[in-house]
Amino acid sequence: MSQAINIIIKIITVIASVVSALYLPKTIYMIVGLFTTRKFPKAANLHKYAILIAARNEAAVIGNLIDSIKKQDYPGDLTTFVVADNCTDNTAEIVRSLGAICYERFDSEHRTKGFALQFLLDNIAKDYGSEAFEGYFIFDADNLLKRDFVSRMNDAFDSGAKIITSYRNTKNFDDNWISSSYALHWMRTIRTTNRGISAMNLTTRLQGTGFLFAAETIRARGWVYTSLTEDRAMSADAVADGFRITYQNDAEFYDEQPTVFRQVMRQRIRWGKGHIQAFGESGGKLFCGIFRSRGFAQKFCCFDMLTTIYPRSIVTFFKNLLLLILRILLVVLAGFMWGPFLGLFAGIGINFLTSWGSSMLTAAYVMITEHRHIPKLAWYRVIWHIFMFPIFDIIGKYSMLIALFSHVEWKPILHNRNISIDEVAGKK
């Protein structure tokens, strides 16, 4: 019996090592991104864009976003559309008073941001035509754009990029450890993935807001991304369809991060559920794309996106749980002794502390490399944010596990930080 258990443990360990090896390219992205990222020449053409904003009871912040759009230095055609989605406040009135085009939607059954965007795009196609705009920006109502945001994104678009994500900063970094952890999370993706992967002309992923996509990328099927995380679903489908998602480091925007633990858990569980859904919906297409796509680069992009949406934390949890049970059985079969038994849990503690330290090092790395985008902080605040950041990662891992066994509904995150782009930029 003990021999059979040892064989099973070895098989599981070998499989886990093989899976871990599949993630080695992500280490390469981090190394490349430390030194460089993709640069785009100044655009020769001014393209026609629509800005899409889904807003639910965002009267406190929507005006500042529209103001930052009006202050863009982009001389081309730029039209702002807002869907006031199931609003009970005066969001729609504010939007119209500021000169943006507003559609109101009331549908208590289909409540995700994806459904709101689908409604908005359908109305734009009906009123302006499906060929009216070359590309579409997606923003959340709490976002603020630096003055040259659209111009820098136009540089990337004019160079031939079809889907482009941007530099995501935060307007409330130092509110508490929660808001700083969110900010470091987005900056970590920039440093460890987006910079390097774009320099290598491969594909990154979209993260909720602050991105631009060409109209042709959704022409075949329309906007069908109505799940809990429309960004992950769109990322997976785009790569499976042969498009690449690039990153423009010079286009920067800001958003408001949650500061309440209850909101964090609700959002992270929703992200976890959406992650699982995206894998279920697009995992098969990406796997097939590894073998059917033309060219090694496209095959690799399908592989890399598949490893991105693969629910690794869930599989890792059950793998570790199974190994723990098997090792406890070995101790019992060998004649129960407290030494080996306690040694198992001591190993768990060491792994936990190692993981915590690794996460802290990542936060410190981001703090150093992205210091130009972070407000000046007292030294003890820097140490505090670095020390607390691992909790954010732990929440992420176990919220996906909770999501696996939960019925999750989309609920809005409260935004109330009434601050202009000039005030935010002045703090940097």
C-alpha positions, 0 to 999 in steps of 0.5 A: 500500500505504501509503495503504491502511494509513493508511486502516485505521489511521484506521478503527481509531482512529475505532472505538476513539474511539467505543467510548471515548465509550461509557464517558463515563457512568462519568466522570459517576458519579465526579463525582457520587460525589465529592459524594453517594451514595444515603441510605436512611431508617430501616426501618419493618419488620424483614425475615427474612434468611438469611446464606449462607457458603461455607467451604473449610478456613476454621477459622482465620477462620470463628469470627470471622465468626460472632462478628461476626454474633452481635454485630449490633444487628439485632433481626429474624430472622437465621439463619446457614447455612454450607456446609463445602465439601470441607473437610479441617479442622474448619470444620464442627465450629467452625461448629456449636459456635458455633450456626450451621447447617452443611451439609457438601458433598463434590464434587471435580468441581464446585468453584466457590463458586457450586456450593457456594452452589447446594448450600446454597440447595437444602438450605435450600429442602428443610429450611425451604421456598423461602419461609422467608426474604425475602432472602439475604446472601452472605459469604466466611468471612474477612469481618467485619461492623460491628455495624450492618451488617445494620441498615443493609442492612435500611434499603435493603431496606425502601426497596424495593431488591432487590439491595444491595451494601455498603462493602468494607473490608480488615482487612490494608491495610498488610501489603504493597503487594499487600494495599493494592492490593486495598483501594484497588481495592475503594475505587476502585469505591466512589468512582468507581462505586457512590456516584454510580451509586446516587445516580442510582438506576441499577445497579452491580455485585456484587463477590464478597461482602458483598451482599444479594438478595431471594428473588424475584430468583432465584425464576424460575431458582433459583441457577444462578450456578456459573461462576468469577465468580458475582457478575458472572454474577448482576449481568448476569442481574439487570439483564437481568431488570429488577432494579437493584443499588444500594449502601448506603454505611453498611453496612461489612464487612471482608475479608482480602486476599492478600499473595502474588504467586502467589495474586494471579495465580491469582485475577486470572486466574480473575476474567478468565476469569469476566469473559469467561464472563459476557460470553459468557453474558449479553452478548446478553441485555443487548444485547437489553435495550437495545432491548426494555426498558421505559423509558429508565432500564432500557434505560440500565442494560442498556447500562451493564452491557454496557459493564461486562462487555465485555472491554475490556482484551482488545480494547484489547490486540489493537487496540494490537498491530494498530496497532503492526504497521501502523505498523511496516509503514509505516516499512518501506515508507517505507524503514527508518530508525531514527528513526521506528522508535524513535519508535514505541516511544518513544510506547509508553513515554510511553503506559505512563508516562502510564497509570502516573501516571493510576493513581497519581493514582487511588490518591491520590484514593482515599487522600484521599477514603476516609481515614476507612476507612484505618488511619493510616500513615506518610507513606512507606507512603502514597507506597509504596502509591500508587506500587505500585498501578499494578502491580495494574492491569497485572496485571488487564489481562494476566491477562484476556489469559492467561485467554483462552487458559488452562484455569482452575479455581477454587482457594481463597485461603488465609485465616489472619488470626485477628482479631476485628471489635473489633480491626479496628474499633479500628484505624480 
